[in-house]
Every structure is written in C-alpha cells, then in structure tokens.
Amino acid sequence: MRVLCNAVLSAAALTSAADAEDSKNRPVTKVINLLKDMVKQLEKEAEEDEEVYNKVACWCQTNDKEKTKSIADAEGRIDRLVNKIEEETASSSRLNTEIKNLEVEVEKNQKALDQATANRKKELAEFNEDEKDTLQSISALKSAVTVLSKHNGGAALLDMQAALRSTLHTHAAKVGDMLSSKDLKTVQSFLQSPEDYFDAEPTFKQSYAPQSGEIFGILKNMLSTFEADLSQAQKDEMQSQKAYEDLKAAKEDEIKQGQDHLEEKQEELANTDESLAQAKEDLEDTRTSLAADQAFLANLKEKCQLTDQEYEQRTKTRQEEISAVSEALSFLTSDEAHDLFSRTFNFVQTASTEDARRSKAAKILAETAHKVSSAALATLAGQVQRDAFVKVKKAIDDMIAKLLQDKEDEIKQKDFCIEELNTNERETELKNRDKEETQAKIDTLTNEIETLTKEIDTLKAEIATLQTELKRAGEDREKENKDFQETVADQRATVKLLEKTLDVLKGFYNKKHKGASLAQEDPAGPPPPPGFKSYKKNSGSGGVMGMIQQIIADAKTEEAEAIQAEKDAQSAYESFVKDTNDSITAKQDSITDKSDTKAKKEGELTDSKKDLENIMIELEELANENADLHKACDFTLKNFDVRQQARDEEVEGLREAKAALSGAQLTFLQKK
C-alpha cells in the first residue's frame, strides 16, 4: 500500500505545475517533501527491522544452545534412570526371593513349634491320664493292704476286690511284667475268693489264714513299684516340660530373628519399590520433557530459518522501494524538471503534446509498478494512458479512501496490541509470582527431605551401633561367664587339692612318734661307730600348714567375690540389654515416623515440581505469545504517530493533486 501511495504521489508530482512563483510550486514542493520523508521513513523502518532481526537472532541462538544442552542432559539422565531401574528391579527381585525364603523359614519354625506344642499337650494329657490311673491303682493297693492288715470283711472287702480288679485291668501289661506267674495266679485267686484268705474264727496270735501273708507281701511290693513308677514318671514329665520350654524358647528366638530380618527386608523392599516407581515416573517425565524440548528445538530452527528468509526478502523489497522513491525524487528535483515546471502554467496545450505527456506518465507508472511488483500501479498506469482525468481522479479518491481505512485499521491494531500486551504482562507477572512461590516451596521441601534423610541415616547408624554394641556385650558377657566358671572351678579344685594336702600333712605331723632305744652292754670288743641322731619333726611344718590354710581361705574368699561379681555383671548386662532394646525400639519408631513424613514430603515435592514444570510451560507460552505480539505490534506501536502523520500528509497530497487536476493546472511529467 505504501508503494502504491508513493507511486501515486510520484504521478501527482509529475502532473504538478512547476512555476517560479510559490503559488504554482507549492504542490510539487509538498510532493518532494513527502518523498524525502518517505525515504527517511523507509530507512528508519530498515533499522527497526534490523533491530528486530537481531533480537530474534539472539533469541534463536540462546534458545538453540539452551535446548540443545537440555536435550543432552535429558538423554544422559534417561541413561542413568534406565540403569537405576535395571539395578533396582534386580534388587526388588532379590529382596522378594529373600523375603519368600525368610517367610518359609519362619513358617517352618512356627510349624515345628506348633508341632512340639501339640506333642507336649498330647504327652501331658497322656501323663495326666496315666498319673490319674496310677494314683487310683496306688489308692486301691493301699486300701487292699489296709484291709489285709486289719482283716476287714464285708463291704470293705468288696470295695477292695473291685479296686484291685480295676487296677489289674488298667495296668495288665505292667502287672504282667511286675509279677511272676505264680504271684499273678495268687493275686487272681485272691480276687476270686478273698474270704478264703481270712480265718473264720481268728485266734489271738493269727488274725488271718497263713496264705494271706503271701498276698499281703505281693500287694505291698506292687504298691512300692507303682509309687516308684509314679515318681519316675513325674520326674520324666518335669524333664519333658523343661526340654519343651527350652525348645520353645529356642524356636521363638529363631522366629523372632526371622521376623526381624523379614521386617528389615520388607522395609528395604518397600524403599526399593518406592525408589523404582519414582525412577520410572522420573523416566517418563524426562522422556516427555525431552520430546517437548526436541519439538520446541525443531520449531525454533524452522521459525528462525523463516525469519532469516523473511528478513532477507523484506530487506530486498525495501531497497527496491527506496530506489524507486529516490529515483522519482531525483527526477522531481532536477534542473530539467524545475524548468519544465516553470514553463507549465495551465492545461491549454495541443492534443499531441497531452498524449505524449500522458504516455510518459503512464511509462513511469508502469516502470515503477514493474520494480515494486504492484498490480494497482500497473492498472493506474493503464488508466492514465487511455482514460480521461476524471477516471484518474476517481482512482485517487479510491486511494484516499483506502488510506483512511488503513488509518482506522491501524488505530484498532494499536488498541488491540496495547490491550493484549498489558494482559500478557499481567499474566506473566502472576505466573512469575507462582513460579517464585513454587520454587520456594520446592527448596523448603528439598531441605526438609535432606534433613529427614540425614536424621534417618543417623538413626539407622545409631541402631547399627547399638546392635553391634549389644552383640559385643553378649559376647563379652559370655566370655566373662566362661572366665567365671573357670575361675570358680579353679578355686574349688585348688581348695580341694590344698585340703587334701593339708590332711596328709596333719596326718603325719599331728601323730606322736616314739623314739626307739636299745639297752647296750659294754662291748666285748671295740665300740661300734656312732648311731642315728634322735629324730625330730621338721620345724617348718607348722608354717607350711598355716600358709596352706591361709591359701584355702583366700581361695574361698576369691570364689565368693567372683560369684558376687558374676551376679553384678549379669544384672548389669540384663539392664544394658533392656535399655539398648528400648532405645532401638524408640529409634525404629522414630525412623518409621520420619520415613512416613519423608514420603509425604517427597509426594508434595513431586507435585510441586510438576506444578513448576506446568508454570514454566505456561511462562514459555506467554513468552512466545509476547514475542509474537511484539513481532506483530512493535512496528505499529513505535511508528504509529509517524505513520499516522505520514498517511495524513499522503491523503492531503492526494487531495491537493485531485484539486490540481480538477482545476486543469497540472499535467503528467516524465523523467528523461
């Protein structure tokens, strides 16, 4: 449109009258001034285009570099995440296998304990039943012995008979092993006819028949055997119960250790699975971000390439426009044009001259239309060639209307740009505020998670230290107890040996020895050599025995002190174990609480990072929108007043050209 207006103004300038007087030169002078302003405006627009292009080029270079780095970082992160996922998948599989094995082991120990408990209950029930039967048998045998000893008859004899029969029936196998065939027959005979074993009329010296003495002895032996068997069975039952309790304690300890290991593995598996899920989510997010960055980079390269092409085309077109306007300006300001304007006063000319000038004006318009590729100028050139000035004026009127419409459209465009830029600025400010708040939240959550992680690691390290100390304390306690046992055994062996030694010494030194003496007569020959000296006890024997007694006393004292020290050490160890286990439990509870808090914080952190990513995407969209708005609006806003003024001047020039044509005072001119 601007090229078209320039061409029209050039044509109007060619049709202006060039006279020496100001009244005749003023329209041409205005056209020349307009052309000069157009050249300046075009040069200014070229500078602005260059500034815009430099900004776009800077944007292209910066974002290309940043996105290329971001893509490389994302690809590296994807490789690391893939490796991490593979490692943690393997760890998860291993932990699942270990957990399954531990569950099988715990279940196996639990079944063994349950089976042992069931067997113990069964054995106890059998013992109770046997004990009950044995007690009844003992009671029956006692009753029989009492009856026999008191030679009672009647109801007591019948009760005894029934009780003994029950005993023989219940304990048939035991009685068979206990009694010889003869004794068994005697007992059975007694049960058949117990009255035969009593005198019908007892005498003072004999209360029952002689055979009753035999049955009395058999029953007493049976009673003693049953009582001995009962005592042994009760002892066996106590041993079985103790063995069961020992087995139960050992199995419960194995089950507890297995459950503790199981809980540790389950916790480790939970952490591994959580980390694995997080890694998979990070991998998906990273791939999504990578795809977005790759798409953005591809669009950026395409957009920057189009911008380069557009800038090159705009520069070329503007240069052609500047050349055309400069050429027209040089023509209007030449001496020949000035002389021509001076010689021209009115439209009264011959038809051949008018046709020649019309042809020249049409030729200039056609050449200009060809240079700037303007169909409108080409059409106007044809109209000048063949139509009357009435149609030319009509074309000028249409151009004026078009310029006024462009002016109104440009005002609307300015208002739209201002409103959209203000809206974009407000939304960008709000999103930047959201970004700062979200980033601050992310930083806070990150610091809290790091703190919780350090605290959990510290607690785990403290638990490991406590467990190590507990294990070492147990080993030290076991070693101390072993030393104690050896010390006590050594002290007692020493005392025993010393007491035996002391007894030997006392047995010798406490005895009174008589010295042997023989009456000697005067020898018949020479005297014999001197005999033995008199025997005396060793003077140091009392001191040795006293030292042995002191050593024995010291050994007993050391034994008593060792026993007391062992009790104190065992008590201190039990207190240490209890306190340490309580501390471990408290720390494990703290780890659980902190782990729950950490998991919540990590969830919030993940959500906040997603929010930040969305905000960054929205900010990027707003920035792209802002760039597009500036690209579409900067030229209009920066040059609005100048363009409005220039357009008004163009309209005014066209109106003056029309007025000149209407007054038949101008004609078309052509540069030689």
Buried (B, 14 or more C-beta within 10 A) or exposed (E): EBBBBBBBBBBBBBBBBBBEEEEBBBBBBBBBEBBBBBBEBBEEBBEBBEEBBEBBBEBBEEBBEEBEEBBEBBEEBBEBBEEBBEBBBEBBEEBBEBBEEBBEBBEEBBEBBEEBBEEBEEBBEEBEEBBEBBEBBBBBBBBBBEBBEEBBEEEBBEBBBEBBEBBBEBBEEBBEEBBEEEBBEBBEBBBEEBEEBBEEEEEEEEBBBEBBEBBBBBBBBBBEBBBEBBEEBEEEBEEBBEEBEEBBEEBEEBBEBBBEBBEBBBBBBEBBBBBBEBBBEBBEBBBEBBEBBBEBBEEBBEBBEEBBEEBEEBBEEBEBBBEBBBBBBEBBEEEEBBEBBBEBEEBEEEEEEEEBBBBBBBBBBBBBBEBBEBEBBBEBBBBBBEBEBEEBBBBBEEBBEBBEEBBEEBEEBBEBBEEBBEEBEEBBEEBEEBBEBBBEBBEBBBEBBEEBBEBBEEBEEBBEEBEEEBEEBEEEBEEBBEEBEEBBEBBEEBBEEBEEBBEEBEEEBEEEEEEEEEEEEEEEEEEEEEEEEEEEEEEEBEEBBEEBEEBBEEBBEBBEEBBEEBEEBBEEBEEBBEEBEEBBEEBBEBBEEBBEBBBEBBEBBBEBBEBBBEBEEBBEEBBEBBBEBBEEBBBBBBBBEBBBEBBEBBBEBBEBBBEBBEEEBBBBBBBE
